Amino acid sequence: MKLRFKRILRWCRNAVLALFVFSLFMVLVYKWLPVPFTPLMFIRALDPETPQMKHHWVSIDKISHAMPLAVVASEDNRFMTHHGFDHEQIRQAMEEAKRGGRKRGASTISQQTAKNVFLWPGRSWIRKGLEAYFTVLIEFVWGKERIMEVYLNSIEMGRGIFGVEAASRTYFSKSAASLTRPEAALIAAALPNPRKRNPGAPSAYMRKRQGAILSLMNKVGAVPIGSGSPAAVDAAPAEKPQPAAPSSRPKPTPQTVEPAPKDELPENVTVDDEEEDDDEE
């Protein structure tokens, strides 16, 4: 009996060690190589209702600056400063749950990337634990720019559409490098429920969310990731200012407007729930 217990213990130890080595190996491989497919891509491919899969990997340098800025503003406005977990968002989500408010996620872009690349959709504690483990690994091994690059190339952005390049070509007939701020905001507006929301034919709800994201993009200021396409970012400003009426008041002294500090940024975009989010976290 004691011998059998020792064998089981040794087997468990070896299994855990093997899983650790394999997971570390995959994280190291994907630090340098494109992610060819994800578990969710495989699941969607098995669904007969999913149209032909579209997935085109592009480097972060071939993605408009507007796209990382839009997803940071919409999904995770502390992305550049946290280490994988937004403790403030987690605290707020727990407080809302205690008050009986609407259940909302607090996953960061790093957590979503870990889930998309290495794990399966679901809400089990086992999956959440593995997600936290992979989040720590990619934060330590990849860094922010690589996490953003993998995120924008692997996230689901429509039925059978994965990655920003495929989404940009499908919805706007252009490359991801040419996306404007309003187009990037529309894609970001679809992310909570990409199988039901269509950036190419946005509903009134999506337009409202797009406006909220554009406002947050202005407050965030910039995300220092990649080289992108600055011309595309500036190609379509959110709103053209109107000339002010003449006034007899003295002109104020010009001041430089700095982006809002991270701790003073608004919370991630929330609008009235006219549509339900089909979150598969």
C-alpha positions as CSV (number, residue, x, y, z in Angstrom):
1,M,0.0,0.0,0.0
2,K,2.8,2.4,1.0
3,L,4.7,1.5,-2.2
4,R,1.6,2.2,-4.4
5,F,1.2,5.6,-2.7
6,K,4.8,6.5,-3.4
7,R,4.4,5.5,-7.0
8,I,1.3,7.7,-7.4
9,L,3.0,10.5,-5.7
10,R,6.0,10.2,-8.0
11,W,3.8,10.0,-11.0
12,C,1.9,13.2,-10.0
13,R,5.2,15.0,-9.4
14,N,6.6,13.9,-12.8
15,A,3.3,14.9,-14.5
16,V,3.4,18.4,-12.9
17,L,7.0,18.8,-13.8
18,A,6.3,17.7,-17.4
19,L,3.4,20.2,-17.7
20,F,5.6,23.0,-16.3
21,V,8.4,22.3,-18.8
22,F,6.0,22.0,-21.7
23,S,4.1,25.2,-20.8
24,L,7.4,27.1,-20.4
25,F,8.6,25.7,-23.7
26,M,5.4,26.9,-25.5
27,V,5.7,30.3,-24.0
28,L,9.3,30.6,-25.1
29,V,8.4,29.4,-28.6
30,Y,5.6,31.9,-29.0
31,K,7.8,34.7,-27.8
32,W,9.4,34.6,-31.2
33,L,7.1,32.7,-33.6
34,P,3.6,33.6,-34.7
35,V,0.8,31.7,-33.1
36,P,-0.6,29.6,-35.9
37,F,-3.9,28.6,-34.2
38,T,-5.6,28.7,-30.8
39,P,-7.9,26.3,-29.0
40,L,-10.8,28.5,-29.7
41,M,-10.0,28.5,-33.4
42,F,-10.1,24.7,-33.3
43,I,-13.4,24.7,-31.5
44,R,-14.9,27.2,-34.0
45,A,-13.6,25.2,-36.9
46,L,-15.5,22.2,-35.7
47,D,-18.8,24.2,-35.6
48,P,-20.6,23.7,-38.9
49,E,-22.2,27.1,-38.6
50,T,-18.8,28.8,-38.6
51,P,-17.9,30.2,-42.1
52,Q,-14.5,29.8,-43.6
53,M,-11.8,30.7,-41.1
54,K,-9.9,34.0,-41.7
55,H,-6.6,34.6,-39.8
56,H,-3.7,36.6,-41.1
57,W,-0.8,37.2,-38.7
58,V,0.9,40.6,-39.0
59,S,3.7,42.1,-36.9
60,I,2.8,44.9,-34.4
61,D,4.7,47.3,-36.7
62,K,2.1,46.6,-39.4
63,I,-0.9,47.5,-37.2
64,S,-2.1,51.1,-36.9
65,H,-1.3,52.9,-33.6
66,A,-5.0,53.4,-33.2
67,M,-5.7,49.7,-32.6
68,P,-3.6,49.1,-29.5
69,L,-4.9,52.4,-28.2
70,A,-8.5,51.4,-28.8
71,V,-8.3,48.1,-27.0
72,V,-6.4,49.6,-24.1
73,A,-9.0,52.3,-23.7
74,S,-11.9,49.7,-24.0
75,E,-10.6,46.6,-22.4
76,D,-7.7,47.5,-20.0
77,N,-6.7,51.1,-19.5
78,R,-4.0,50.1,-16.9
79,F,-2.3,47.6,-19.3
80,M,1.0,49.4,-19.5
81,T,1.3,49.7,-15.7
82,H,0.0,46.5,-14.2
83,H,1.8,43.2,-14.1
84,G,-0.9,41.1,-15.6
85,F,-3.7,41.7,-13.1
86,D,-5.7,44.9,-12.5
87,H,-6.4,44.7,-8.8
88,E,-8.6,47.8,-8.8
89,Q,-10.9,46.3,-11.4
90,I,-11.0,43.0,-9.5
91,R,-11.9,44.9,-6.3
92,Q,-14.7,46.9,-8.1
93,A,-16.1,43.7,-9.7
94,M,-16.2,41.9,-6.4
95,E,-18.0,44.9,-4.7
96,E,-20.6,45.0,-7.5
97,A,-21.2,41.3,-7.2
98,K,-21.7,41.7,-3.4
99,R,-24.2,44.5,-4.0
100,G,-26.1,42.2,-6.4
101,G,-25.2,44.4,-9.4
102,R,-24.5,43.2,-13.0
103,K,-21.8,40.6,-13.1
104,R,-18.8,42.0,-15.2
105,G,-15.4,40.6,-16.0
106,A,-12.1,42.1,-14.7
107,S,-9.8,40.3,-17.1
108,T,-6.8,42.2,-18.4
109,I,-5.5,42.0,-21.9
110,S,-2.7,39.8,-20.5
111,Q,-5.2,37.4,-19.0
112,Q,-7.3,37.3,-22.2
113,T,-4.1,36.6,-24.2
114,A,-3.2,33.8,-21.9
115,K,-6.6,32.3,-22.2
116,N,-6.9,32.7,-26.0
117,V,-3.5,31.2,-26.8
118,F,-3.1,28.4,-24.2
119,L,-6.5,27.5,-22.8
120,W,-10.2,26.8,-23.6
121,P,-13.3,28.9,-23.1
122,G,-15.1,28.3,-19.8
123,R,-15.5,29.6,-16.2
124,S,-14.1,26.8,-14.1
125,W,-11.8,27.5,-11.2
126,I,-9.2,25.1,-12.8
127,R,-9.2,27.2,-16.0
128,K,-9.0,30.4,-14.0
129,G,-6.0,29.1,-12.1
130,L,-4.2,28.0,-15.2
131,E,-5.0,31.4,-16.8
132,A,-3.3,33.2,-13.8
133,Y,-0.3,30.9,-14.2
134,F,0.1,31.6,-17.9
135,T,-0.5,35.3,-17.3
136,V,2.5,35.5,-15.0
137,L,4.6,33.6,-17.5
138,I,3.8,35.8,-20.5
139,E,4.2,39.0,-18.5
140,F,7.7,37.8,-17.4
141,V,8.8,36.2,-20.7
142,W,7.1,38.2,-23.4
143,G,6.7,41.8,-22.2
144,K,3.9,44.2,-23.1
145,E,4.6,44.7,-26.8
146,R,4.6,41.0,-27.5
147,I,1.5,40.4,-25.4
148,M,-0.3,43.1,-27.4
149,E,1.0,41.7,-30.7
150,V,-0.3,38.2,-29.9
151,Y,-3.6,39.6,-28.5
152,L,-4.4,41.5,-31.7
153,N,-3.5,38.6,-33.9
154,S,-5.3,35.8,-32.0
155,I,-8.5,37.4,-30.5
156,E,-11.9,36.5,-32.1
157,M,-13.3,39.5,-34.0
158,G,-16.3,37.9,-35.8
159,R,-17.7,34.6,-37.0
160,G,-14.6,32.8,-38.3
161,I,-12.6,36.0,-38.1
162,F,-9.5,36.0,-35.9
163,G,-7.0,38.8,-35.5
164,V,-7.1,42.5,-36.5
165,E,-5.7,42.0,-40.0
166,A,-8.5,39.6,-41.0
167,A,-11.1,41.9,-39.3
168,S,-9.8,45.0,-41.0
169,R,-9.9,43.4,-44.5
170,T,-13.3,41.9,-43.9
171,Y,-15.1,44.9,-42.4
172,F,-13.2,47.8,-44.0
173,S,-11.4,46.4,-47.1
174,K,-8.0,47.7,-45.9
175,S,-5.0,46.4,-44.0
176,A,-4.7,46.8,-40.3
177,A,-1.9,49.4,-40.9
178,S,-4.5,51.7,-42.4
179,L,-7.1,51.6,-39.7
180,T,-8.3,55.0,-38.5
181,R,-9.3,55.9,-34.9
182,P,-13.1,55.5,-35.5
183,E,-12.6,52.1,-37.3
184,A,-10.3,50.9,-34.5
185,A,-12.9,52.0,-31.9
186,L,-15.6,50.1,-33.8
187,I,-13.6,46.9,-33.8
188,A,-12.9,47.3,-30.1
189,A,-16.6,47.9,-29.5
190,A,-17.4,44.5,-30.9
191,L,-14.8,42.5,-28.8
192,P,-17.1,41.7,-25.8
193,N,-19.4,39.8,-28.2
194,P,-17.8,39.5,-31.7
195,R,-20.1,36.8,-32.9
196,K,-23.1,39.1,-32.6
197,R,-21.7,42.5,-33.3
198,N,-20.5,43.6,-36.8
199,P,-18.2,46.6,-37.1
200,G,-18.9,46.7,-40.8
201,A,-22.7,47.3,-40.1
202,P,-22.7,48.8,-36.6
203,S,-25.9,49.0,-34.6
204,A,-26.9,52.1,-32.6
205,Y,-25.6,50.4,-29.5
206,M,-22.2,49.9,-31.2
207,R,-22.1,53.5,-32.3
208,K,-22.7,54.6,-28.8
209,R,-20.0,52.4,-27.5
210,Q,-17.6,53.6,-30.3
211,G,-18.1,57.2,-29.1
212,A,-17.3,56.2,-25.5
213,I,-14.2,54.4,-26.6
214,L,-13.0,57.4,-28.7
215,S,-13.5,59.6,-25.7
216,L,-11.3,57.3,-23.6
217,M,-8.7,57.0,-26.4
218,N,-8.3,60.8,-26.1
219,K,-7.9,60.6,-22.4
220,V,-5.4,57.7,-22.5
221,G,-3.3,59.7,-25.0
222,A,-1.0,57.1,-26.5
223,V,0.2,53.5,-26.1
224,P,4.0,53.3,-26.7
225,I,3.8,50.0,-28.6
226,G,5.0,49.3,-32.2
227,S,5.6,51.8,-34.9
228,G,2.3,51.3,-36.7
229,S,0.9,53.9,-39.1
230,P,0.8,57.4,-37.6
231,A,-0.8,58.8,-40.8
232,A,-3.7,56.4,-40.4
233,V,-4.2,57.3,-36.8
234,D,-4.5,60.9,-37.7
235,A,-6.5,60.3,-40.9
236,A,-9.9,60.7,-39.2
237,P,-10.1,62.8,-36.0
238,A,-12.9,62.0,-33.7
239,E,-14.5,65.4,-34.0
240,K,-13.5,68.6,-35.9
241,P,-13.6,71.6,-33.5
242,Q,-15.8,74.5,-34.5
243,P,-14.4,78.1,-34.6
244,A,-15.3,80.0,-31.5
245,A,-17.3,83.2,-31.7
246,P,-15.3,86.5,-31.2
247,S,-15.0,87.5,-27.6
248,S,-13.8,90.6,-25.8
249,R,-12.4,88.5,-22.9
250,P,-8.6,88.3,-22.7
251,K,-7.1,85.1,-24.2
252,P,-5.9,82.6,-21.6
253,T,-2.3,81.7,-21.4
254,P,-1.7,78.5,-23.5
255,Q,-1.1,75.4,-21.4
256,T,0.1,72.0,-22.3
257,V,-2.6,69.3,-21.8
258,E,-1.1,66.1,-20.4
259,P,-2.9,62.7,-20.6
260,A,-4.7,61.8,-17.4
261,P,-2.7,59.8,-14.9
262,K,-3.5,56.1,-14.9
263,D,-5.1,56.3,-11.5
264,E,-7.4,59.0,-12.6
265,L,-8.5,57.4,-15.9
266,P,-12.2,56.4,-16.2
267,E,-13.1,52.8,-15.7
268,N,-13.3,50.5,-18.7
269,V,-16.1,51.5,-21.0
270,T,-19.5,50.7,-19.8
271,V,-22.8,51.8,-21.4
272,D,-26.4,50.8,-20.8
273,D,-26.9,47.1,-21.5
274,E,-29.0,47.2,-24.6
275,E,-27.2,44.1,-25.7
276,E,-26.1,41.2,-23.6
277,D,-22.4,40.2,-23.7
278,D,-21.8,36.6,-24.4
279,D,-18.6,36.4,-22.5
280,E,-17.0,32.9,-22.5
281,E,-14.3,33.6,-19.9
